[in-house]
Structure formats: structure tokens, C-alpha cells
Amino acid sequence: MNSILLIPIYEPTNKTTFFIHDLIQTLPNELVIVDDGSGAEYTEIFDQMQHPRIHLIRYDKNIGKGHALKTGFEYIAENFPTAKGIITADGDGQHSISDIKKMLVETIKLTHHEILLGVRDFSYQETPFRSYFGNKLTSLFYFLASGIRLQDTQTGLRGFSSTSIHDLLSIAGDRFEYEINQLLELPSSGYHIKTLPIETIYEDNNQQSHFRPLQDSFLVYQPLLRFLFSSLTSSFVDLSLFYGLVLLTGGKSPAALLAITVIARITSGVYNYHVNRRFVFQKRKGKAAFFKYSLLFLVQLVFSWLGVSTLSLFIRSLLFCKLLVDITLFFASFAIQRRLIFKGGEIQ
């Protein structure tokens, strides 16, 4: 069997109905539509999406796009066990039928550990500001979190091998954060991201989007925000001890700074490890992680000492020197911990 097309829909319009009709008339594939709790007032619109190749799944309460996608994955696993692949697409007109057709062709070629993303080329002049700014910010956060450069992290047009359904169902998230969690979790489990250029479409300045700027942005960015909170509180412990011991001992020689740095770093490091393991990356079994974290801790300790000692030759304020060094180490630390130390931890 060819690939299955999966489209989650919330509060459709007449344009959605026209898009679904064009899709089913153009392509020979089976289409699974998940009504993510749109409500009784949208029953008539969904009733217009009737076709032997359309499989409509409905539930009463709106839970979110991630839940709708996972509901569709479960349905496909149970009802289409011989399907070669799955294409997920949005029902708001942001994906052209020609691009979906290209994705269907390429998805059949995917192996178990490959993801195919339909990637848009954003330009400032032609993209609504909310979408342009949101995508740029998310791409930056994603690079900091994964070390992977990806110009379109918010695309809903994605292709998967049907053998990946189990992995897709194990990823946490019920709303828009689910799709960014895919891009965080799957590469850390050995998946390779492939891209396919697609057309950039924004109808009515993207007014039909159900993305909530504040609530959903928090969900998307929360892995890095949690790490930021952990690092800030750890830095507070580190800086307080470091500066307090400097004032108490008056030590400014390299040897004194090394001893003070070690004491402050060990205390803040123990705190940081436990917070990151339980709160940020939620990795429960920590023996291997603790060994890797200890190596990272030692490397950071040396770089922190060398950095502060060197900068103090040019800048009088030790506190300012330490802030500069620690800010630089922050971004490197997050990428290393996310990709090497706590990989496979659950993002919620």
C-alpha cells in the first residue's frame, strides 16, 4: 500500500472543505482526518468531507494538534498495517497539492530512521511578521537545543516511514510543542532529517492559524526555558559563593581564584546536575549521565577559571569577568547536555 495522508483539523472553514475535495480528487491515497474537538457547530462542514477514501476520526474536546496527530498515527497502525509511509499536512491551505504529491513520492523511499520535512523559504517581504519572527526565533532555539541548523522548524508537512509510528507515539506533547519535540527527540535517537523545498503559502495573512502566540510559544520553547531557569539559579549559587569567598578571603591570585572557583563550581554543579536530570531533561537513570556530566563539569571548571583569570588582567571587576565567561559557557553547555548527556530524556 502507498503512503497514508494524515490531516488534523480544528474549526474548519469552507476553504478547508474545498481543499480536502481537491486533495481527494487529485491523489489516489487514503486520507485520515482527525477532528480535534471542533464542536457540534462544525458537524455540517465535516459531513461534507465524505468519500470512500476519507477516514474521519472525531472526539468532543479540543486537546491539541499533537494529540490529534498521535490519534491519527494509532488509527493508521491499526487499520493500514501495510502502509509504507505517512504524510502529515495542515488543513488550512498552507500546503499546495503539488507539494503534498512530491512528499508522497519521496516518503516511500524513507527508511525507519529518517524524517522528511517540507521546508519553506521565508522572506521578510512576503511572510507575515508573526510567522517570520516566530520561525526565526524557533529556529534559533532549535539550533541551541540540538546543534542542527534548520530554516523551517514549524512546518506541518512531514513524512515518516510507517515503521516509525511507535517512536512517534512515544514523544510527549499534546499541542504545538509536539512537532518541535519530534525534531528534538528523533535525532537524539538516531534519526536523520531530510528536507524537501516547498512553496510558502499564507492565506489571509495567516489569520486562520490556531497558534496561540503566548501559550503555544511557551510550550515550544520550554525545553530551553527550563534549562535557562536551571542555569540562572545555578549561576546565582555559583556567583554568590564565588564573590562571597573573594570578599571573605581577599584572594585574587590565580591559585586563590582556582580554589574559590572549585568550591563554588562543585556546590553549584551538584545542584545543577540534579535539577537538569529531574526537571529539564527528565532523565531518571543517571549513572552514565552522571559520569558524562562530571567530565563536562571539569571542562567547564577549567575554562571558567582560565577565562576569569585571563579577563581579570584587562577588566578590574571579577564579577563582570565571571558573568562574561559563564554566559559563553551557557550555550555550549545546553547543546552538549541535550545531545550527549541527557539524550533520550522525555520532553514534556
FENSUL-V200004 format. One record per residue. N is the residue number from 0. RES is the residue in three letters. PSI is psi in whole degrees, 0 to 359 (* if undefined). D_LAST is the distance of its C-alpha to the last C-alpha in Angstrom with 1 decimal. Layout:
BEGIN
N_RES_PSI_D_LAST + N_RES_PSI_D_LAST
END
This chain:
BEGIN
0_MET_145_34.1 + 1_ASN_183_32.8 + 2_SER_153_29.2 + 3_ILE_140_27.6 + 4_LEU_127_26.5 + 5_LEU_123_23.4 + 6_ILE_113_23.2 + 7_PRO_138_20.8 + 8_ILE_135_22.9 + 9_TYR_123_22.5 + 10_GLU_69_25.8 + 11_PRO_160_28.0 + 12_THR_179_31.3 + 13_ASN_330_34.6 + 14_LYS_326_33.6 + 15_THR_317_30.8 + 16_THR_316_33.4 + 17_PHE_320_35.7 + 18_PHE_316_33.1 + 19_ILE_318_32.3 + 20_HIS_314_36.0 + 21_ASP_321_36.7 + 22_LEU_313_33.9 + 23_ILE_334_35.2 + 24_GLN_335_38.8 + 25_THR_322_38.2 + 26_LEU_148_36.0 + 27_PRO_2_36.8 + 28_ASN_158_33.3 + 29_GLU_144_31.6 + 30_LEU_122_29.2 + 31_VAL_120_26.2 + 32_ILE_131_25.4 + 33_VAL_116_22.6 + 34_ASP_109_23.4 + 35_ASP_62_20.2 + 36_GLY_44_22.0 + 37_SER_331_24.5 + 38_GLY_166_26.9 + 39_ALA_331_30.5 + 40_GLU_349_32.0 + 41_TYR_7_30.6 + 42_THR_318_32.1 + 43_GLU_321_35.2 + 44_ILE_317_33.4 + 45_PHE_328_31.4 + 46_ASP_337_34.7 + 47_GLN_349_36.2 + 48_MET_56_33.8 + 49_GLN_129_35.9 + 50_HIS_147_36.8 + 51_PRO_334_37.2 + 52_ARG_5_34.5 + 53_ILE_127_32.0 + 54_HIS_110_29.6 + 55_LEU_123_28.1 + 56_ILE_128_25.2 + 57_ARG_145_24.9 + 58_TYR_160_23.1 + 59_ASP_318_23.8 + 60_LYS_134_20.7 + 61_ASN_122_18.7 + 62_ILE_321_15.0 + 63_GLY_165_14.1 + 64_LYS_320_14.8 + 65_GLY_316_11.9 + 66_HIS_319_13.1 + 67_ALA_317_16.6 + 68_LEU_316_16.3 + 69_LYS_326_15.0 + 70_THR_318_17.8 + 71_GLY_320_20.2 + 72_PHE_317_19.2 + 73_GLU_318_20.0 + 74_TYR_317_23.2 + 75_ILE_319_24.3 + 76_ALA_322_23.9 + 77_GLU_325_26.0 + 78_ASN_343_28.6 + 79_PHE_64_29.0 + 80_PRO_342_28.9 + 81_THR_3_31.2 + 82_ALA_141_29.4 + 83_LYS_328_29.2 + 84_GLY_174_26.3 + 85_ILE_133_24.0 + 86_ILE_127_24.0 + 87_THR_138_21.5 + 88_ALA_161_23.1 + 89_ASP_152_23.0 + 90_GLY_16_25.7 + 91_ASP_15_26.6 + 92_GLY_9_29.2 + 93_GLN_351_27.3 + 94_HIS_129_28.2 + 95_SER_154_31.8 + 96_ILE_325_33.1 + 97_SER_322_34.7 + 98_ASP_320_31.4 + 99_ILE_321_29.8 + 100_LYS_317_32.9 + 101_LYS_320_32.6 + 102_MET_320_29.0 + 103_LEU_321_30.2 + 104_VAL_316_32.9 + 105_GLU_331_30.8 + 106_THR_328_28.0 + 107_ILE_333_30.5 + 108_LYS_352_31.0 + 109_LEU_145_27.5 + 110_THR_179_26.9 + 111_HIS_322_24.0 + 112_HIS_44_22.3 + 113_GLU_143_22.8 + 114_ILE_140_21.1 + 115_LEU_124_23.4 + 116_LEU_132_22.5 + 117_GLY_107_25.0 + 118_VAL_128_25.2 + 119_ARG_152_27.0 + 120_ASP_102_29.4 + 121_PHE_135_28.7 + 122_SER_142_31.8 + 123_TYR_324_32.0 + 124_GLN_327_35.0 + 125_GLU_356_33.8 + 126_THR_132_30.1 + 127_PRO_141_29.2 + 128_PHE_316_28.2 + 129_ARG_318_24.8 + 130_SER_320_23.9 + 131_TYR_309_25.6 + 132_PHE_317_24.1 + 133_GLY_318_20.5 + 134_ASN_318_20.8 + 135_LYS_317_22.5 + 136_LEU_317_20.0 + 137_THR_322_17.0 + 138_SER_321_19.2 + 139_LEU_313_19.9 + 140_PHE_319_16.3 + 141_TYR_320_15.6 + 142_PHE_318_18.8 + 143_LEU_326_18.0 + 144_ALA_328_14.7 + 145_SER_339_16.4 + 146_GLY_7_20.1 + 147_ILE_128_20.5 + 148_ARG_121_22.6 + 149_LEU_119_21.8 + 150_GLN_343_23.6 + 151_ASP_92_21.7 + 152_THR_350_17.9 + 153_GLN_7_17.8 + 154_THR_136_20.2 + 155_GLY_354_19.7 + 156_LEU_102_22.6 + 157_ARG_149_21.3 + 158_GLY_139_22.9 + 159_PHE_150_21.9 + 160_SER_145_24.1 + 161_SER_340_23.9 + 162_THR_352_23.5 + 163_SER_0_19.9 + 164_ILE_317_18.8 + 165_HIS_316_17.5 + 166_ASP_321_15.3 + 167_LEU_324_14.1 + 168_LEU_340_13.4 + 169_SER_352_11.3 + 170_ILE_133_8.6 + 171_ALA_159_5.5 + 172_GLY_130_6.0 + 173_ASP_346_9.3 + 174_ARG_215_10.8 + 175_PHE_340_11.8 + 176_GLU_341_8.6 + 177_TYR_320_8.9 + 178_GLU_323_12.1 + 179_ILE_329_11.2 + 180_ASN_327_8.5 + 181_GLN_314_11.7 + 182_LEU_340_13.7 + 183_LEU_316_11.6 + 184_GLU_315_11.2 + 185_LEU_314_14.6 + 186_PRO_326_16.8 + 187_SER_346_15.7 + 188_SER_12_16.7 + 189_GLY_4_20.0 + 190_TYR_148_19.8 + 191_HIS_132_22.2 + 192_ILE_124_21.7 + 193_LYS_150_24.9 + 194_THR_153_25.8 + 195_LEU_120_28.4 + 196_PRO_134_29.9 + 197_ILE_168_29.9 + 198_GLU_145_31.5 + 199_THR_115_29.9 + 200_ILE_128_30.4 + 201_TYR_105_29.7 + 202_GLU_136_31.6 + 203_ASP_40_32.7 + 204_ASN_30_30.9 + 205_ASN_31_27.5 + 206_GLN_340_28.0 + 207_GLN_352_26.6 + 208_SER_137_23.0 + 209_HIS_12_20.6 + 210_PHE_124_18.2 + 211_ARG_113_18.0 + 212_PRO_315_18.6 + 213_LEU_304_17.2 + 214_GLN_313_14.3 + 215_ASP_330_13.0 + 216_SER_321_13.9 + 217_PHE_317_11.7 + 218_LEU_320_8.6 + 219_VAL_319_10.0 + 220_TYR_357_11.0 + 221_GLN_330_8.5 + 222_PRO_314_8.1 + 223_LEU_326_11.9 + 224_LEU_321_12.3 + 225_ARG_319_10.7 + 226_PHE_322_13.0 + 227_LEU_316_15.8 + 228_PHE_315_15.7 + 229_SER_316_15.9 + 230_SER_322_18.7 + 231_LEU_315_20.5 + 232_THR_324_20.7 + 233_SER_321_21.7 + 234_SER_325_24.2 + 235_PHE_316_25.6 + 236_VAL_314_26.3 + 237_ASP_310_27.8 + 238_LEU_320_29.9 + 239_SER_313_31.1 + 240_LEU_315_32.4 + 241_PHE_307_33.7 + 242_TYR_324_35.7 + 243_GLY_318_36.8 + 244_LEU_326_38.2 + 245_VAL_315_39.9 + 246_LEU_323_41.6 + 247_LEU_319_42.5 + 248_THR_338_44.0 + 249_GLY_12_45.0 + 250_GLY_123_44.1 + 251_LYS_2_43.8 + 252_SER_159_45.1 + 253_PRO_320_42.9 + 254_ALA_317_43.3 + 255_ALA_318_42.4 + 256_LEU_324_39.4 + 257_LEU_314_38.2 + 258_ALA_317_38.5 + 259_ILE_319_36.7 + 260_THR_318_33.9 + 261_VAL_313_33.4 + 262_ILE_313_33.3 + 263_ALA_318_30.9 + 264_ARG_319_28.6 + 265_ILE_315_28.6 + 266_THR_311_27.7 + 267_SER_330_24.9 + 268_GLY_318_23.7 + 269_VAL_316_23.3 + 270_TYR_313_21.3 + 271_ASN_319_19.1 + 272_TYR_312_18.5 + 273_HIS_323_17.3 + 274_VAL_315_15.0 + 275_ASN_318_13.5 + 276_ARG_321_13.3 + 277_ARG_329_11.8 + 278_PHE_318_9.8 + 279_VAL_301_9.2 + 280_PHE_347_8.9 + 281_GLN_51_8.7 + 282_LYS_117_11.8 + 283_ARG_322_13.9 + 284_LYS_114_17.2 + 285_GLY_13_18.5 + 286_LYS_307_22.2 + 287_ALA_319_22.0 + 288_ALA_321_19.3 + 289_PHE_321_21.6 + 290_PHE_314_24.6 + 291_LYS_319_23.1 + 292_TYR_321_21.7 + 293_SER_319_25.3 + 294_LEU_315_26.9 + 295_LEU_319_24.8 + 296_PHE_315_25.6 + 297_LEU_319_29.3 + 298_VAL_316_29.3 + 299_GLN_322_27.7 + 300_LEU_315_30.2 + 301_VAL_315_33.1 + 302_PHE_324_32.1 + 303_SER_314_31.5 + 304_TRP_311_34.9 + 305_LEU_319_36.7 + 306_GLY_313_35.2 + 307_VAL_317_36.1 + 308_SER_319_39.5 + 309_THR_313_40.3 + 310_LEU_329_39.2 + 311_SER_344_41.1 + 312_LEU_338_44.3 + 313_PHE_336_43.9 + 314_ILE_130_41.9 + 315_ARG_324_43.2 + 316_SER_113_40.0 + 317_LEU_325_38.0 + 318_LEU_317_35.1 + 319_PHE_320_35.0 + 320_CYS_315_35.3 + 321_LYS_322_32.4 + 322_LEU_316_30.2 + 323_LEU_315_31.1 + 324_VAL_315_30.4 + 325_ASP_326_27.1 + 326_ILE_319_25.7 + 327_THR_318_26.8 + 328_LEU_337_25.2 + 329_PHE_308_21.8 + 330_PHE_320_21.1 + 331_ALA_321_22.4 + 332_SER_317_20.5 + 333_PHE_313_17.0 + 334_ALA_318_18.0 + 335_ILE_314_19.6 + 336_GLN_319_16.8 + 337_ARG_322_14.1 + 338_ARG_331_16.7 + 339_LEU_323_18.9 + 340_ILE_309_17.8 + 341_PHE_25_14.2 + 342_LYS_144_13.9 + 343_GLY_354_12.3 + 344_GLY_152_9.6 + 345_GLU_130_6.3 + 346_ILE_122_3.8 + 347_GLN_*_0.0
END
